[in-house]
Amino acid sequence: MLVFRGIPEKAETPVALTIGNFDGVHIGHQALLSCLVRNAASRGLPSCIMTFEPHPREYFDPENAPARLTDMREKISLFAGIGIDRVHICRFDEKFAKIEAAEFASKVHFGLGAKWVLIGDDFRYGAKRAGDFASMLDAGRKYGFEVEAMHSVKVGDFRVSSTLLREAVKAGNFDQAKRFLGRNYSIVGRVEHGNSLGKAIGFPTANIRLKHNKPPLFGIYVVEVHGVEDVPVRGVASLGVRPTVVGNGNPVLEVHLFDFGKDIYGARLRVDFLFKLRDEEKFPDLAALTRQIGQDALDARRYFEN
Protein backbone atom coordinates (compact mmCIF):
# COMPACT_ATOMS: atom_id res chain seq x y z
CA MET A 1 0.00 0.00 0.00
CA LEU A 2 1.25 3.48 -0.91
CA VAL A 3 0.90 6.33 1.60
CA PHE A 4 1.14 9.99 0.54
CA ARG A 5 1.08 13.28 2.41
CA GLY A 6 -1.34 15.77 0.89
CA ILE A 7 -2.87 15.97 -2.57
CA PRO A 8 -0.77 16.59 -5.70
CA GLU A 9 -1.69 19.22 -8.28
CA LYS A 10 -2.25 16.50 -10.86
CA ALA A 11 -2.99 12.84 -10.26
CA GLU A 12 -0.55 10.29 -11.61
CA THR A 13 -3.25 7.64 -12.06
CA PRO A 14 -7.07 7.45 -11.91
CA VAL A 15 -8.51 5.89 -8.74
CA ALA A 16 -11.65 4.71 -7.00
CA LEU A 17 -11.91 6.95 -3.96
CA THR A 18 -13.52 7.30 -0.57
CA ILE A 19 -13.09 10.11 1.95
CA GLY A 20 -13.32 10.21 5.73
CA ASN A 21 -11.68 10.08 9.16
CA PHE A 22 -12.44 6.40 9.83
CA ASP A 23 -11.70 6.64 13.55
CA GLY A 24 -11.82 3.14 14.98
CA VAL A 25 -12.22 1.49 11.56
CA HIS A 26 -15.42 -0.14 12.83
CA ILE A 27 -17.64 -2.55 10.87
CA GLY A 28 -19.43 0.34 9.15
CA HIS A 29 -16.09 1.66 7.89
CA GLN A 30 -15.03 -1.87 6.98
CA ALA A 31 -18.18 -2.39 4.90
CA LEU A 32 -17.56 0.88 3.03
CA LEU A 33 -13.88 0.12 2.44
CA SER A 34 -14.60 -3.44 1.28
CA CYS A 35 -17.16 -2.05 -1.14
CA LEU A 36 -14.52 0.39 -2.39
CA VAL A 37 -12.00 -2.43 -2.94
CA ARG A 38 -14.53 -4.55 -4.86
CA ASN A 39 -15.64 -1.72 -7.10
CA ALA A 40 -12.09 -0.56 -7.71
CA ALA A 41 -11.13 -4.06 -8.81
CA SER A 42 -14.15 -4.36 -11.13
CA ARG A 43 -13.17 -1.08 -12.79
CA GLY A 44 -9.45 -1.83 -12.99
CA LEU A 45 -8.62 1.07 -10.66
CA PRO A 46 -6.50 1.33 -7.50
CA SER A 47 -8.58 1.81 -4.34
CA CYS A 48 -7.76 5.09 -2.61
CA ILE A 49 -8.60 6.83 0.70
CA MET A 50 -8.42 10.53 1.45
CA THR A 51 -8.19 11.06 5.21
CA PHE A 52 -7.18 13.85 7.59
CA GLU A 53 -4.62 14.55 10.30
CA PRO A 54 -5.47 15.89 12.79
CA HIS A 55 -9.17 15.04 13.00
CA PRO A 56 -11.09 18.20 11.96
CA ARG A 57 -12.77 18.41 15.37
CA GLU A 58 -9.31 18.43 17.02
CA TYR A 59 -8.44 21.43 14.87
CA PHE A 60 -11.62 23.42 15.48
CA ASP A 61 -12.13 22.60 19.19
CA PRO A 62 -9.16 20.74 20.67
CA GLU A 63 -10.41 20.97 24.25
CA ASN A 64 -13.74 19.32 23.46
CA ALA A 65 -12.72 17.05 20.59
CA PRO A 66 -13.51 13.37 21.15
CA ALA A 67 -10.77 10.99 22.24
CA ARG A 68 -9.20 9.08 19.38
CA LEU A 69 -9.98 5.39 19.07
CA THR A 70 -7.06 4.68 16.73
CA ASP A 71 -3.94 6.62 15.82
CA MET A 72 -2.98 7.17 12.20
CA ARG A 73 -0.39 4.39 12.06
CA GLU A 74 -2.89 1.83 13.34
CA LYS A 75 -5.54 3.05 10.88
CA ILE A 76 -3.11 2.66 8.00
CA SER A 77 -2.36 -0.88 9.12
CA LEU A 78 -6.08 -1.68 9.23
CA PHE A 79 -6.58 -0.11 5.78
CA ALA A 80 -3.82 -2.33 4.40
CA GLY A 81 -5.48 -5.40 5.92
CA ILE A 82 -8.69 -4.61 4.03
CA GLY A 83 -6.80 -4.33 0.76
CA ILE A 84 -6.62 -0.56 0.16
CA ASP A 85 -3.99 0.42 -2.43
CA ARG A 86 -3.36 4.10 -1.69
CA VAL A 87 -3.88 6.53 1.19
CA HIS A 88 -3.57 10.32 0.99
CA ILE A 89 -3.21 11.94 4.43
CA CYS A 90 -4.24 15.60 4.28
CA ARG A 91 -3.00 17.93 6.99
CA PHE A 92 -6.11 19.60 8.39
CA ASP A 93 -5.00 23.14 9.19
CA GLU A 94 -6.33 26.66 8.69
CA LYS A 95 -5.65 26.59 4.96
CA PHE A 96 -7.37 23.25 4.46
CA ALA A 97 -10.34 24.25 6.62
CA LYS A 98 -11.00 27.22 4.30
CA ILE A 99 -11.24 25.17 1.11
CA GLU A 100 -14.69 25.74 -0.39
CA ALA A 101 -16.79 22.75 -1.36
CA ALA A 102 -16.36 23.41 -5.10
CA GLU A 103 -12.57 23.60 -4.78
CA PHE A 104 -12.56 20.43 -2.68
CA ALA A 105 -14.45 18.57 -5.42
CA SER A 106 -11.96 19.94 -7.95
CA LYS A 107 -9.10 18.44 -5.93
CA VAL A 108 -10.93 15.11 -5.88
CA HIS A 109 -10.96 15.18 -9.68
CA PHE A 110 -7.66 16.81 -10.65
CA GLY A 111 -5.45 16.04 -7.64
CA LEU A 112 -6.59 12.49 -6.90
CA GLY A 113 -7.88 11.44 -10.31
CA ALA A 114 -11.14 10.06 -8.95
CA LYS A 115 -13.21 8.13 -11.49
CA TRP A 116 -15.56 6.54 -8.94
CA VAL A 117 -16.30 8.05 -5.51
CA LEU A 118 -17.96 6.25 -2.61
CA ILE A 119 -19.02 8.29 0.43
CA GLY A 120 -21.29 7.86 3.41
CA ASP A 121 -24.83 9.09 2.98
CA ASP A 122 -24.21 11.72 5.70
CA PHE A 123 -20.81 12.85 4.40
CA ARG A 124 -20.08 16.62 4.49
CA TYR A 125 -17.07 18.45 3.08
CA GLY A 126 -15.62 21.87 2.39
CA ALA A 127 -15.59 25.09 4.43
CA LYS A 128 -18.43 25.19 6.98
CA ARG A 129 -19.36 21.65 5.87
CA ALA A 130 -21.23 23.18 2.93
CA GLY A 131 -20.73 20.20 0.60
CA ASP A 132 -22.92 17.10 0.78
CA PHE A 133 -23.80 14.05 -1.30
CA ALA A 134 -25.97 16.07 -3.71
CA SER A 135 -23.21 18.60 -4.41
CA MET A 136 -20.67 15.80 -4.92
CA LEU A 137 -23.07 14.27 -7.45
CA ASP A 138 -23.17 17.63 -9.27
CA ALA A 139 -19.37 17.76 -9.26
CA GLY A 140 -19.25 14.24 -10.66
CA ARG A 141 -21.47 15.26 -13.55
CA LYS A 142 -19.24 18.28 -14.17
CA TYR A 143 -15.92 16.43 -14.06
CA GLY A 144 -17.00 13.00 -15.27
CA PHE A 145 -16.71 10.79 -12.20
CA GLU A 146 -19.36 8.51 -10.70
CA VAL A 147 -20.60 9.03 -7.14
CA GLU A 148 -22.33 6.45 -4.95
CA ALA A 149 -23.50 6.54 -1.33
CA MET A 150 -22.95 3.88 1.30
CA HIS A 151 -25.70 3.55 3.85
CA SER A 152 -25.12 3.04 7.57
CA VAL A 153 -24.50 -0.38 9.09
CA LYS A 154 -26.62 -1.46 12.05
CA VAL A 155 -26.02 -3.88 14.90
CA GLY A 156 -29.47 -4.64 16.26
CA ASP A 157 -31.14 -1.27 16.75
CA PHE A 158 -27.85 0.62 16.81
CA ARG A 159 -26.39 2.53 13.86
CA VAL A 160 -22.70 1.78 14.13
CA SER A 161 -20.65 4.95 14.55
CA SER A 162 -17.36 6.08 16.05
CA THR A 163 -19.33 8.00 18.68
CA LEU A 164 -21.27 4.93 19.80
CA LEU A 165 -18.10 2.82 19.76
CA ARG A 166 -16.30 5.45 21.86
CA GLU A 167 -19.12 5.37 24.42
CA ALA A 168 -18.94 1.57 24.66
CA VAL A 169 -15.16 1.64 25.15
CA LYS A 170 -15.36 4.39 27.78
CA ALA A 171 -18.00 2.42 29.71
CA GLY A 172 -15.90 -0.75 29.60
CA ASN A 173 -18.56 -2.51 27.53
CA PHE A 174 -16.05 -4.48 25.48
CA ASP A 175 -18.56 -7.07 24.27
CA GLN A 176 -20.52 -4.27 22.60
CA ALA A 177 -17.32 -2.68 21.31
CA LYS A 178 -16.32 -6.02 19.77
CA ARG A 179 -19.67 -6.22 17.96
CA PHE A 180 -19.06 -2.75 16.52
CA LEU A 181 -15.47 -3.51 15.55
CA GLY A 182 -15.53 -7.16 14.54
CA ARG A 183 -12.47 -7.53 16.78
CA ASN A 184 -11.39 -6.66 20.32
CA TYR A 185 -10.82 -3.00 21.07
CA SER A 186 -7.07 -2.45 21.27
CA ILE A 187 -4.35 0.16 21.63
CA VAL A 188 -1.11 -0.25 19.69
CA GLY A 189 2.14 1.33 20.81
CA ARG A 190 5.84 0.91 21.43
CA VAL A 191 7.29 -0.15 24.80
CA GLU A 192 9.37 2.61 26.34
CA HIS A 193 11.36 2.99 29.55
CA GLY A 194 9.41 4.04 32.65
CA ASN A 195 10.45 4.78 36.22
CA SER A 196 10.76 1.04 37.12
CA LEU A 197 8.35 1.48 40.05
CA GLY A 198 6.36 -1.61 39.02
CA LYS A 199 9.49 -3.74 39.08
CA ALA A 200 10.47 -2.35 42.49
CA ILE A 201 7.14 -3.38 44.04
CA GLY A 202 7.05 -6.82 42.42
CA PHE A 203 4.84 -6.09 39.40
CA PRO A 204 7.05 -5.14 36.44
CA THR A 205 5.17 -3.44 33.63
CA ALA A 206 5.59 -2.69 29.95
CA ASN A 207 4.95 1.02 29.47
CA ILE A 208 3.17 1.57 26.14
CA ARG A 209 3.68 4.94 24.51
CA LEU A 210 0.42 6.78 23.85
CA LYS A 211 0.41 9.08 20.83
CA HIS A 212 -2.28 11.34 22.31
CA ASN A 213 -2.94 12.55 25.85
CA LYS A 214 -6.66 11.93 25.56
CA PRO A 215 -7.29 8.17 25.50
CA PRO A 216 -10.91 6.95 25.19
CA LEU A 217 -10.80 4.94 28.42
CA PHE A 218 -9.32 5.04 31.93
CA GLY A 219 -9.10 2.32 34.55
CA ILE A 220 -7.75 -1.13 35.32
CA TYR A 221 -8.34 -3.87 32.74
CA VAL A 222 -7.89 -7.53 31.90
CA VAL A 223 -5.89 -7.66 28.66
CA GLU A 224 -4.18 -9.87 26.12
CA VAL A 225 -1.01 -8.60 24.47
CA HIS A 226 0.09 -9.42 20.93
CA GLY A 227 3.61 -8.93 19.63
CA VAL A 228 5.84 -10.51 22.30
CA GLU A 229 5.18 -14.21 21.65
CA ASP A 230 3.65 -16.34 18.91
CA VAL A 231 0.47 -16.47 21.00
CA PRO A 232 -1.21 -13.67 23.00
CA VAL A 233 0.22 -13.08 26.48
CA ARG A 234 -2.31 -12.50 29.26
CA GLY A 235 -2.03 -9.70 31.75
CA VAL A 236 -3.54 -6.81 33.65
CA ALA A 237 -3.25 -3.18 32.54
CA SER A 238 -3.64 0.25 34.03
CA LEU A 239 -4.45 3.24 31.86
CA GLY A 240 -4.48 6.51 33.75
CA VAL A 241 -2.53 9.34 35.32
CA ARG A 242 -1.20 7.33 38.32
CA PRO A 243 -2.54 9.68 41.03
CA THR A 244 -0.87 7.79 43.90
CA VAL A 245 2.67 8.28 42.55
CA VAL A 246 2.37 11.31 40.22
CA GLY A 247 0.85 14.69 41.01
CA ASN A 248 -0.22 15.89 37.55
CA GLY A 249 0.84 13.22 35.10
CA ASN A 250 -0.04 12.50 31.51
CA PRO A 251 -2.00 9.28 30.80
CA VAL A 252 0.16 6.16 30.74
CA LEU A 253 -0.69 2.61 29.65
CA GLU A 254 1.14 0.11 31.86
CA VAL A 255 0.76 -3.64 31.31
CA HIS A 256 1.84 -6.36 33.73
CA LEU A 257 2.32 -9.56 31.72
CA PHE A 258 1.69 -12.82 33.55
CA ASP A 259 4.56 -15.32 33.79
CA PHE A 260 6.76 -13.31 31.43
CA GLY A 261 10.26 -11.98 32.00
CA LYS A 262 11.79 -11.05 28.64
CA ASP A 263 13.25 -7.66 27.75
CA ILE A 264 10.80 -6.12 25.27
CA TYR A 265 11.88 -2.46 25.26
CA GLY A 266 11.25 -0.99 21.82
CA ALA A 267 8.76 -3.69 20.81
CA ARG A 268 5.54 -2.57 19.16
CA LEU A 269 2.64 -4.26 20.93
CA ARG A 270 -1.11 -4.50 20.54
CA VAL A 271 -3.03 -4.51 23.81
CA ASP A 272 -6.53 -6.04 23.53
CA PHE A 273 -8.95 -4.90 26.26
CA LEU A 274 -11.21 -7.72 27.47
CA PHE A 275 -12.78 -6.66 30.78
CA LYS A 276 -12.79 -3.66 33.11
CA LEU A 277 -11.88 -4.48 36.71
CA ARG A 278 -12.28 -1.03 38.29
CA ASP A 279 -11.75 2.70 37.94
CA GLU A 280 -8.40 4.29 38.65
CA GLU A 281 -8.15 5.64 42.19
CA LYS A 282 -5.70 7.36 44.53
CA PHE A 283 -4.41 5.31 47.46
CA PRO A 284 -3.06 6.69 50.76
CA ASP A 285 0.38 5.20 50.27
CA LEU A 286 2.49 2.93 48.09
CA ALA A 287 1.83 -0.11 50.28
CA ALA A 288 -1.93 0.20 49.75
CA LEU A 289 -1.41 0.60 46.01
CA THR A 290 0.80 -2.50 45.94
CA ARG A 291 -1.86 -4.56 47.72
CA GLN A 292 -4.49 -3.43 45.24
CA ILE A 293 -2.27 -4.24 42.27
CA GLY A 294 -1.85 -7.73 43.70
CA GLN A 295 -5.62 -8.07 43.95
CA ASP A 296 -6.07 -6.76 40.39
CA ALA A 297 -3.60 -9.36 39.09
CA LEU A 298 -5.42 -12.10 41.00
CA ASP A 299 -8.81 -10.95 39.66
CA ALA A 300 -7.44 -10.89 36.10
CA ARG A 301 -6.08 -14.44 36.44
CA ARG A 302 -9.48 -15.57 37.73
CA TYR A 303 -11.12 -13.95 34.71
CA PHE A 304 -9.04 -16.13 32.40
CA GLU A 305 -9.70 -19.25 34.53
CA ASN A 306 -13.43 -18.70 34.15
C-alpha positions as CSV (number, residue, x, y, z in Angstrom):
1,M,0.0,0.0,0.0
2,L,1.3,3.5,-0.9
3,V,0.9,6.3,1.6
4,F,1.1,10.0,0.5
5,R,1.1,13.3,2.4
6,G,-1.3,15.8,0.9
7,I,-2.9,16.0,-2.6
8,P,-0.8,16.6,-5.7
9,E,-1.7,19.2,-8.3
10,K,-2.3,16.5,-10.9
11,A,-3.0,12.8,-10.3
12,E,-0.5,10.3,-11.6
13,T,-3.3,7.6,-12.1
14,P,-7.1,7.5,-11.9
15,V,-8.5,5.9,-8.7
16,A,-11.6,4.7,-7.0
17,L,-11.9,7.0,-4.0
18,T,-13.5,7.3,-0.6
19,I,-13.1,10.1,1.9
20,G,-13.3,10.2,5.7
21,N,-11.7,10.1,9.2
22,F,-12.4,6.4,9.8
23,D,-11.7,6.6,13.6
24,G,-11.8,3.1,15.0
25,V,-12.2,1.5,11.6
26,H,-15.4,-0.1,12.8
27,I,-17.6,-2.5,10.9
28,G,-19.4,0.3,9.2
29,H,-16.1,1.7,7.9
30,Q,-15.0,-1.9,7.0
31,A,-18.2,-2.4,4.9
32,L,-17.6,0.9,3.0
33,L,-13.9,0.1,2.4
34,S,-14.6,-3.4,1.3
35,C,-17.2,-2.0,-1.1
36,L,-14.5,0.4,-2.4
37,V,-12.0,-2.4,-2.9
38,R,-14.5,-4.6,-4.9
39,N,-15.6,-1.7,-7.1
40,A,-12.1,-0.6,-7.7
41,A,-11.1,-4.1,-8.8
42,S,-14.1,-4.4,-11.1
43,R,-13.2,-1.1,-12.8
44,G,-9.5,-1.8,-13.0
45,L,-8.6,1.1,-10.7
46,P,-6.5,1.3,-7.5
47,S,-8.6,1.8,-4.3
48,C,-7.8,5.1,-2.6
49,I,-8.6,6.8,0.7
50,M,-8.4,10.5,1.5
51,T,-8.2,11.1,5.2
52,F,-7.2,13.9,7.6
53,E,-4.6,14.5,10.3
54,P,-5.5,15.9,12.8
55,H,-9.2,15.0,13.0
56,P,-11.1,18.2,12.0
57,R,-12.8,18.4,15.4
58,E,-9.3,18.4,17.0
59,Y,-8.4,21.4,14.9
60,F,-11.6,23.4,15.5
61,D,-12.1,22.6,19.2
62,P,-9.2,20.7,20.7
63,E,-10.4,21.0,24.3
64,N,-13.7,19.3,23.5
65,A,-12.7,17.0,20.6
66,P,-13.5,13.4,21.2
67,A,-10.8,11.0,22.2
68,R,-9.2,9.1,19.4
69,L,-10.0,5.4,19.1
70,T,-7.1,4.7,16.7
71,D,-3.9,6.6,15.8
72,M,-3.0,7.2,12.2
73,R,-0.4,4.4,12.1
74,E,-2.9,1.8,13.3
75,K,-5.5,3.1,10.9
76,I,-3.1,2.7,8.0
77,S,-2.4,-0.9,9.1
78,L,-6.1,-1.7,9.2
79,F,-6.6,-0.1,5.8
80,A,-3.8,-2.3,4.4
81,G,-5.5,-5.4,5.9
82,I,-8.7,-4.6,4.0
83,G,-6.8,-4.3,0.8
84,I,-6.6,-0.6,0.2
85,D,-4.0,0.4,-2.4
86,R,-3.4,4.1,-1.7
87,V,-3.9,6.5,1.2
88,H,-3.6,10.3,1.0
89,I,-3.2,11.9,4.4
90,C,-4.2,15.6,4.3
91,R,-3.0,17.9,7.0
92,F,-6.1,19.6,8.4
93,D,-5.0,23.1,9.2
94,E,-6.3,26.7,8.7
95,K,-5.6,26.6,5.0
96,F,-7.4,23.3,4.5
97,A,-10.3,24.3,6.6
98,K,-11.0,27.2,4.3
99,I,-11.2,25.2,1.1
100,E,-14.7,25.7,-0.4
101,A,-16.8,22.7,-1.4
102,A,-16.4,23.4,-5.1
103,E,-12.6,23.6,-4.8
104,F,-12.6,20.4,-2.7
105,A,-14.4,18.6,-5.4
106,S,-12.0,19.9,-8.0
107,K,-9.1,18.4,-5.9
108,V,-10.9,15.1,-5.9
109,H,-11.0,15.2,-9.7
110,F,-7.7,16.8,-10.7
111,G,-5.4,16.0,-7.6
112,L,-6.6,12.5,-6.9
113,G,-7.9,11.4,-10.3
114,A,-11.1,10.1,-8.9
115,K,-13.2,8.1,-11.5
116,W,-15.6,6.5,-8.9
117,V,-16.3,8.0,-5.5
118,L,-18.0,6.2,-2.6
119,I,-19.0,8.3,0.4
120,G,-21.3,7.9,3.4
121,D,-24.8,9.1,3.0
122,D,-24.2,11.7,5.7
123,F,-20.8,12.9,4.4
124,R,-20.1,16.6,4.5
125,Y,-17.1,18.4,3.1
126,G,-15.6,21.9,2.4
127,A,-15.6,25.1,4.4
128,K,-18.4,25.2,7.0
129,R,-19.4,21.6,5.9
130,A,-21.2,23.2,2.9
131,G,-20.7,20.2,0.6
132,D,-22.9,17.1,0.8
133,F,-23.8,14.0,-1.3
134,A,-26.0,16.1,-3.7
135,S,-23.2,18.6,-4.4
136,M,-20.7,15.8,-4.9
137,L,-23.1,14.3,-7.5
138,D,-23.2,17.6,-9.3
139,A,-19.4,17.8,-9.3
140,G,-19.3,14.2,-10.7
141,R,-21.5,15.3,-13.5
142,K,-19.2,18.3,-14.2
143,Y,-15.9,16.4,-14.1
144,G,-17.0,13.0,-15.3
145,F,-16.7,10.8,-12.2
146,E,-19.4,8.5,-10.7
147,V,-20.6,9.0,-7.1
148,E,-22.3,6.5,-5.0
149,A,-23.5,6.5,-1.3
150,M,-22.9,3.9,1.3
151,H,-25.7,3.6,3.9
152,S,-25.1,3.0,7.6
153,V,-24.5,-0.4,9.1
154,K,-26.6,-1.5,12.0
155,V,-26.0,-3.9,14.9
156,G,-29.5,-4.6,16.3
157,D,-31.1,-1.3,16.7
158,F,-27.8,0.6,16.8
159,R,-26.4,2.5,13.9
160,V,-22.7,1.8,14.1
161,S,-20.6,5.0,14.5
162,S,-17.4,6.1,16.0
163,T,-19.3,8.0,18.7
164,L,-21.3,4.9,19.8
165,L,-18.1,2.8,19.8
166,R,-16.3,5.5,21.9
167,E,-19.1,5.4,24.4
168,A,-18.9,1.6,24.7
169,V,-15.2,1.6,25.2
170,K,-15.4,4.4,27.8
171,A,-18.0,2.4,29.7
172,G,-15.9,-0.8,29.6
173,N,-18.6,-2.5,27.5
174,F,-16.1,-4.5,25.5
175,D,-18.6,-7.1,24.3
176,Q,-20.5,-4.3,22.6
177,A,-17.3,-2.7,21.3
178,K,-16.3,-6.0,19.8
179,R,-19.7,-6.2,18.0
180,F,-19.1,-2.7,16.5
181,L,-15.5,-3.5,15.5
182,G,-15.5,-7.2,14.5
183,R,-12.5,-7.5,16.8
184,N,-11.4,-6.7,20.3
185,Y,-10.8,-3.0,21.1
186,S,-7.1,-2.4,21.3
187,I,-4.4,0.2,21.6
188,V,-1.1,-0.2,19.7
189,G,2.1,1.3,20.8
190,R,5.8,0.9,21.4
191,V,7.3,-0.2,24.8
192,E,9.4,2.6,26.3
193,H,11.4,3.0,29.6
194,G,9.4,4.0,32.7
195,N,10.4,4.8,36.2
196,S,10.8,1.0,37.1
197,L,8.4,1.5,40.1
198,G,6.4,-1.6,39.0
199,K,9.5,-3.7,39.1
200,A,10.5,-2.4,42.5
201,I,7.1,-3.4,44.0
202,G,7.1,-6.8,42.4
203,F,4.8,-6.1,39.4
204,P,7.1,-5.1,36.4
205,T,5.2,-3.4,33.6
206,A,5.6,-2.7,30.0
207,N,4.9,1.0,29.5
208,I,3.2,1.6,26.1
209,R,3.7,4.9,24.5
210,L,0.4,6.8,23.9
211,K,0.4,9.1,20.8
212,H,-2.3,11.3,22.3
213,N,-2.9,12.6,25.9
214,K,-6.7,11.9,25.6
215,P,-7.3,8.2,25.5
216,P,-10.9,7.0,25.2
217,L,-10.8,4.9,28.4
218,F,-9.3,5.0,31.9
219,G,-9.1,2.3,34.5
220,I,-7.7,-1.1,35.3
221,Y,-8.3,-3.9,32.7
222,V,-7.9,-7.5,31.9
223,V,-5.9,-7.7,28.7
224,E,-4.2,-9.9,26.1
225,V,-1.0,-8.6,24.5
226,H,0.1,-9.4,20.9
227,G,3.6,-8.9,19.6
228,V,5.8,-10.5,22.3
229,E,5.2,-14.2,21.7
230,D,3.6,-16.3,18.9
231,V,0.5,-16.5,21.0
232,P,-1.2,-13.7,23.0
233,V,0.2,-13.1,26.5
234,R,-2.3,-12.5,29.3
235,G,-2.0,-9.7,31.7
236,V,-3.5,-6.8,33.7
237,A,-3.3,-3.2,32.5
238,S,-3.6,0.3,34.0
239,L,-4.5,3.2,31.9
240,G,-4.5,6.5,33.8
241,V,-2.5,9.3,35.3
242,R,-1.2,7.3,38.3
243,P,-2.5,9.7,41.0
244,T,-0.9,7.8,43.9
245,V,2.7,8.3,42.5
246,V,2.4,11.3,40.2
247,G,0.8,14.7,41.0
248,N,-0.2,15.9,37.5
249,G,0.8,13.2,35.1
250,N,0.0,12.5,31.5
251,P,-2.0,9.3,30.8
252,V,0.2,6.2,30.7
253,L,-0.7,2.6,29.7
254,E,1.1,0.1,31.9
255,V,0.8,-3.6,31.3
256,H,1.8,-6.4,33.7
257,L,2.3,-9.6,31.7
258,F,1.7,-12.8,33.6
259,D,4.6,-15.3,33.8
260,F,6.8,-13.3,31.4
261,G,10.3,-12.0,32.0
262,K,11.8,-11.1,28.6
263,D,13.3,-7.7,27.8
264,I,10.8,-6.1,25.3
265,Y,11.9,-2.5,25.3
266,G,11.3,-1.0,21.8
267,A,8.8,-3.7,20.8
268,R,5.5,-2.6,19.2
269,L,2.6,-4.3,20.9
270,R,-1.1,-4.5,20.5
271,V,-3.0,-4.5,23.8
272,D,-6.5,-6.0,23.5
273,F,-8.9,-4.9,26.3
274,L,-11.2,-7.7,27.5
275,F,-12.8,-6.7,30.8
276,K,-12.8,-3.7,33.1
277,L,-11.9,-4.5,36.7
278,R,-12.3,-1.0,38.3
279,D,-11.8,2.7,37.9
280,E,-8.4,4.3,38.7
281,E,-8.1,5.6,42.2
282,K,-5.7,7.4,44.5
283,F,-4.4,5.3,47.5
284,P,-3.1,6.7,50.8
285,D,0.4,5.2,50.3
286,L,2.5,2.9,48.1
287,A,1.8,-0.1,50.3
288,A,-1.9,0.2,49.8
289,L,-1.4,0.6,46.0
290,T,0.8,-2.5,45.9
291,R,-1.9,-4.6,47.7
292,Q,-4.5,-3.4,45.2
293,I,-2.3,-4.2,42.3
294,G,-1.9,-7.7,43.7
295,Q,-5.6,-8.1,43.9
296,D,-6.1,-6.8,40.4
297,A,-3.6,-9.4,39.1
298,L,-5.4,-12.1,41.0
299,D,-8.8,-10.9,39.7
300,A,-7.4,-10.9,36.1
301,R,-6.1,-14.4,36.4
302,R,-9.5,-15.6,37.7
303,Y,-11.1,-13.9,34.7
304,F,-9.0,-16.1,32.4
305,E,-9.7,-19.2,34.5
306,N,-13.4,-18.7,34.2
